[in-house]
Amino acid sequence: MSTNYNAPTEVKDLEIVNTYDLAIEAEAIVPHGGYHYITGGSGDEFTLERNVSAWNKKGIIPRVVADVEFPETDTKIFEHELKVPFIMAPIAAHGLAHESKEAGTARGIREFGGSLMSISAYSGATFEEIDEGLQDNPRWFQIYMSKNDQLNREILDEAKNTGASAIILTADATISGNRDRDDKNKFIYPFGMPLVSNYMENAGLNMSLNNVYAQSKQKINLEDIKFIKDHTDLPVFVKGVQCAEDALAAIGAGADGIWVSNHGGRQLDGAPSSFEMLEEVSTAVAGKVPIVFDSGVRRGEHIFKALASGADIVALGRPVLYGLALGGWKGVRSVFEYFEKDLKRVMQLAGTQNIEEVKKARLVDLD
């Protein structure tokens, strides 16, 4: 793949019928290698596909004469008052979708207002560029740790100094999944990763994902949670949790939040969907710490089902990048507005006035 990468540049509002269509439309304008990096998963993509299909294993019960009108979607996590129970998941290399990179995503979230951006250490934009887009909007920072703890301290300091109010330790990506699409396309990053330039040779430029992961720390363990907490004095999420055992171990080591995710089906293929494991994790956590959920979210029904199954916050991934590709920051705002409208529709039909009622809603098994 050539590093002469021509990402989309258009900035416009989008008329969104559903987010599945966004993926099809984005494929027509995003360079081939970049699109397949964004949309692809690992191996046979069983887990990638199951992330979406598994939603149909549970049903939402329609409720009538429930005295519901104008559902309220506001919620809170830590000190942040949000107008919706969904945020931006940490995703690398937004510049593959649009020339504005993470700065465009950041502005879209700010213009939407009332949500939160998770910033990946593998961002193609600098902290300053992202901050220009976010301004006073809250943000969390996701770290891929260096093998050198002093360099980890430096990147954590920079993240905190630029406003990060929580740290997300990604624990499920110590090596790359077998990304067949990327291998066939000989995909390499067409731009650098300035946030990890202190420990990554060439800062990711012209590197494959395997090369990038090889320069990061592989042996992630429970002591890393304590290391991050002690150094930053910020809440720490452990991201990539898929079972009760790991959730309880993380909490025992001091984690302030559990992030249920299978990395969008991009790591261990043949694993269950994130949604299929959410109830087990939430039962084990039992409200001790908040739970963030991602992987496979495409409709308001999906957000509703995740919340009703134990999530406190839902994180959006690929649909936001498709919106960024199609409309820049305005496209990002359009995607957030779509999910807000769609969630309110589902809440109305399910007879739930607010997010606390959604969390108490009963789902039924459909299989």
C-alpha positions in Angstrom: 0.0 0.0 0.0 1.4 3.4 -1.0 1.8 6.1 1.6 0.3 8.5 -0.9 -3.0 8.3 1.0 -5.9 10.5 -0.2 -8.4 10.5 2.6 -11.8 12.1 2.0 -12.1 15.8 2.7 -15.7 16.8 2.4 -17.5 18.4 5.4 -21.3 18.1 5.4 -24.4 17.0 7.4 -25.6 13.5 6.7 -29.2 12.2 6.3 -28.9 8.8 8.1 -31.5 6.1 7.7 -29.3 3.5 9.3 -25.6 3.1 10.1 -25.3 0.0 7.9 -25.7 2.2 4.8 -22.9 4.4 6.1 -20.5 1.6 5.8 -21.5 0.9 2.2 -21.3 4.6 1.3 -17.9 5.0 3.0 -16.4 2.1 1.0 -16.9 4.2 -2.2 -14.7 7.1 -1.0 -12.2 5.8 1.5 -9.0 4.4 0.0 -9.2 0.6 -0.2 -6.5 -0.3 2.3 -7.8 2.2 4.9 -11.4 1.2 4.5 -10.6 -2.5 5.0 -8.5 -1.7 8.0 -11.4 0.2 9.6 -14.2 -2.3 8.7 -12.3 -5.6 8.9 -11.9 -8.1 11.7 -9.6 -11.0 12.4 -9.5 -14.5 10.8 -12.8 -15.7 9.4 -14.5 -12.6 11.0 -16.8 -14.9 12.9 -16.6 -12.7 16.0 -16.9 -9.5 14.0 -20.2 -10.7 12.5 -21.4 -12.2 15.7 -21.0 -8.8 17.4 -23.9 -7.6 15.3 -26.0 -10.8 14.9 -26.0 -11.6 18.6 -28.3 -8.6 19.4 -31.1 -10.7 18.0 -30.7 -13.3 20.7 -32.5 -10.9 23.1 -35.8 -9.1 22.6 -37.1 -5.8 24.0 -40.6 -6.1 25.4 -42.9 -3.4 24.0 -44.8 -1.7 26.8 -48.1 0.2 26.5 -50.1 2.6 28.6 -46.7 3.3 30.3 -47.2 7.1 30.7 -44.0 7.9 28.7 -43.4 10.9 26.5 -40.2 12.7 25.4 -37.8 10.1 26.9 -34.8 11.5 28.8 -31.4 10.2 27.9 -29.2 12.1 30.3 -26.9 10.1 32.6 -23.7 10.5 34.6 -20.4 8.7 34.8 -17.8 9.8 37.4 -18.1 13.6 37.4 -19.4 13.9 33.9 -23.0 14.8 33.3 -23.9 13.5 29.8 -27.0 14.1 27.7 -26.8 10.6 26.2 -25.5 7.3 27.6 -23.1 6.8 24.7 -19.6 8.1 24.0 -16.8 7.7 21.4 -14.8 4.5 21.7 -11.0 4.8 21.4 -10.1 3.9 17.8 -6.7 4.3 16.1 -5.9 6.3 13.0 -9.0 8.4 12.3 -7.0 9.9 9.4 -7.7 6.8 7.4 -11.3 8.0 7.2 -10.9 11.7 6.8 -8.1 14.2 6.4 -9.1 16.0 9.6 -8.2 12.9 11.6 -9.1 12.8 15.3 -9.4 16.6 15.3 -12.5 16.3 13.1 -14.0 13.6 15.3 -13.3 15.8 18.4 -15.1 18.8 16.9 -18.1 16.7 15.8 -18.5 15.4 19.4 -18.1 18.9 20.8 -20.7 20.3 18.4 -23.1 17.5 19.4 -22.5 18.4 23.0 -23.1 16.3 26.1 -20.9 13.3 25.3 -17.3 12.3 25.7 -14.4 11.3 23.5 -11.9 8.5 24.2 -8.6 9.2 22.6 -6.4 6.4 21.3 -2.7 6.4 21.9 -2.5 5.4 18.3 -4.1 8.7 17.1 -2.8 10.3 14.0 -3.4 13.7 15.5 -1.6 15.5 18.3 -3.1 16.2 21.7 -3.1 19.9 20.7 -5.0 19.2 17.5 -7.6 17.1 19.4 -7.9 19.7 22.1 -8.6 22.4 19.5 -11.6 20.3 18.4 -12.8 19.2 21.8 -12.1 22.5 23.7 -13.9 22.1 27.0 -15.5 18.8 26.1 -14.5 15.9 28.4 -12.1 13.2 27.2 -10.5 10.0 28.4 -7.2 8.6 27.2 -6.6 5.0 26.1 -3.0 3.8 26.5 -1.1 1.1 24.7 1.8 0.8 27.1 5.5 1.0 26.3 7.9 -1.6 27.6 9.6 1.3 29.3 7.8 2.6 32.4 9.4 6.0 32.3 8.1 6.6 28.8 4.7 5.4 30.1 4.9 8.1 32.8 5.6 10.7 30.1 2.7 9.9 27.9 0.3 9.6 30.9 1.5 13.0 32.1 0.8 14.6 28.7 -2.6 13.0 28.5 -3.5 14.3 32.0 -2.1 17.7 31.3 -4.3 18.0 28.2 -7.4 17.2 30.1 -7.9 13.4 30.3 -10.1 12.6 33.2 -9.7 8.8 33.1 -7.2 6.3 31.6 -8.3 3.3 29.6 -5.8 0.4 29.8 -6.3 -1.7 26.7 -5.5 -5.2 27.8 -6.7 -7.4 24.9 -4.3 -6.2 22.2 -0.9 -7.3 23.3 -0.4 -8.7 19.8 -2.4 -8.2 16.6 -5.2 -10.5 15.7 -4.8 -12.2 12.3 -6.1 -9.4 10.2 -6.3 -11.2 6.9 -7.6 -8.2 5.0 -4.7 -6.1 6.1 -2.2 -8.8 5.2 -3.7 -9.2 1.7 -3.6 -5.4 1.2 -0.1 -5.2 2.7 -1.5 -2.4 4.8 0.8 0.1 6.5 0.0 3.2 8.3 0.3 6.2 5.9 1.0 8.7 8.7 2.6 8.8 12.1 1.3 8.4 15.6 2.6 11.5 17.4 1.2 10.5 20.9 3.6 7.5 21.1 6.5 9.1 19.3 8.5 8.9 22.5 8.8 5.1 22.3 7.9 4.1 18.8 10.5 4.1 16.1 9.2 6.3 13.2 6.0 6.8 15.3 4.1 4.2 13.3 4.7 5.7 9.9 4.9 3.0 7.2 4.5 0.3 9.8 2.1 -2.7 9.8 -0.1 -3.3 12.8 2.2 -6.2 13.8 5.2 -3.9 13.8 3.3 -1.3 15.9 2.2 -3.9 18.5 5.7 -5.4 18.6 7.0 -2.1 20.0 4.4 -1.9 22.7 4.3 -3.9 26.0 3.0 -7.4 25.6 3.0 -8.7 29.2 0.1 -6.7 30.6 -0.7 -7.7 34.1 -2.6 -6.5 37.2 0.3 -4.5 38.4 -0.1 -2.2 35.4 -3.5 -1.1 36.8 -1.8 0.0 40.1 1.1 1.7 38.1 -1.4 3.9 36.2 -3.5 4.7 39.2 -0.5 5.6 41.4 1.1 7.8 38.7 -2.0 9.7 37.4 -4.4 9.6 40.4 -7.1 9.2 37.8 -9.8 6.5 37.4 -8.6 3.5 35.4 -10.7 1.3 33.1 -9.6 -2.1 32.0 -10.7 -2.6 28.4 -11.2 -5.9 26.7 -12.8 -7.7 29.6 -14.9 -10.7 28.4 -15.5 -12.8 31.5 -16.4 -12.6 35.2 -12.9 -13.8 36.3 -11.1 -11.0 34.6 -13.5 -8.4 35.8 -13.2 -9.5 39.4 -9.4 -9.6 39.1 -9.2 -6.2 37.6 -11.5 -4.7 40.3 -9.4 -6.5 43.0 -6.3 -4.8 41.6 -7.9 -1.4 41.8 -9.7 -0.8 38.5 -12.3 1.9 38.7 -14.3 0.7 35.7 -14.7 -2.4 33.5 -14.8 -2.0 29.7 -16.5 -5.0 28.1 -15.2 -5.3 24.5 -13.7 -7.7 22.1 -11.9 -5.0 20.2 -14.7 -4.9 17.5 -13.9 -8.5 16.5 -10.4 -7.6 15.6 -8.4 -9.7 18.0 -9.3 -13.4 18.9 -11.6 -14.7 16.2 -13.9 -17.5 17.4 -14.6 -15.7 20.6 -18.3 -14.9 21.5 -19.7 -11.5 20.9 -19.3 -8.8 23.5 -23.0 -8.7 24.1 -23.2 -12.4 24.8 -20.7 -11.9 27.7 -22.0 -8.6 29.1 -24.6 -10.1 31.4 -22.0 -12.5 33.0 -19.6 -9.6 33.5 -22.2 -7.3 34.9 -23.5 -9.9 37.3 -20.0 -10.4 38.6 -19.3 -6.7 38.9 -22.6 -6.2 40.8 -22.5 -2.4 40.6 -19.1 -2.1 42.3 -17.7 0.0 39.4 -19.3 1.3 36.2 -19.3 -0.8 33.0 -18.6 0.6 29.6 -19.6 -1.6 26.6 -18.6 -1.6 23.0 -18.5 -3.8 19.9 -21.2 -4.2 17.3 -23.4 -1.2 18.2 -25.4 -0.1 15.1 -28.9 0.9 16.3 -30.7 2.4 19.2 -32.0 -1.0 20.0 -28.5 -2.1 20.6 -27.8 0.7 23.0 -31.0 -0.1 24.9 -30.2 -3.9 25.1 -26.6 -3.2 26.4 -27.9 -0.8 29.1 -30.6 -3.3 30.1 -28.0 -6.0 30.3 -25.7 -4.2 32.8 -23.8 -1.5 30.9 -23.7 2.0 32.3 -22.3 3.6 29.1 -22.1 2.4 25.5 -19.2 3.3 23.3 -19.6 3.9 19.5 -16.9 2.8 17.1 -17.1 2.2 13.3 -20.3 4.1 12.6 -18.6 7.3 13.8 -15.6 6.7 11.5 -18.0 6.1 8.6 -19.7 9.4 9.4 -16.3 11.1 9.6 -15.4 9.8 6.2 -18.7 10.9 4.6 -19.0 14.3 6.2 -16.1 15.3 8.4 -17.0 16.7 11.8 -20.5 17.4 10.6 -20.8 13.7 9.7 -19.7 12.8 13.2 -22.3 15.1 14.7 -24.9 13.5 12.4 -24.1 10.0 13.7 -24.4 11.1 17.3 -27.7 12.8 16.5 -28.9 9.6 14.8 -28.2 7.5 17.8 -29.8 10.0 20.2 -33.0 10.0 18.1 -33.0 6.3 17.6 -32.5 5.5 21.3 -35.4 7.9 22.2 -37.6 6.0 19.7 -36.8 2.7 21.3 -37.3 4.0 24.8 -40.7 5.4 23.9 -41.9 2.1 22.5 -40.4 0.1 25.4 -42.2 2.4 27.9 -39.0 3.7 29.6 -38.9 7.4 30.5 -35.2 7.6 31.5 -32.0 5.7 31.5 -32.5 4.2 35.0 -35.7 2.6 33.7 -33.9 1.3 30.7 -31.4 -0.4 33.0 -34.2 -2.1 34.8 -36.0 -3.2 31.6 -36.5 -6.9 31.1 -35.2 -8.5 28.0 -36.4 -11.9 26.8 -34.5 -14.8 25.2 -35.4 -15.2 21.5 -33.4 -18.4 20.8 
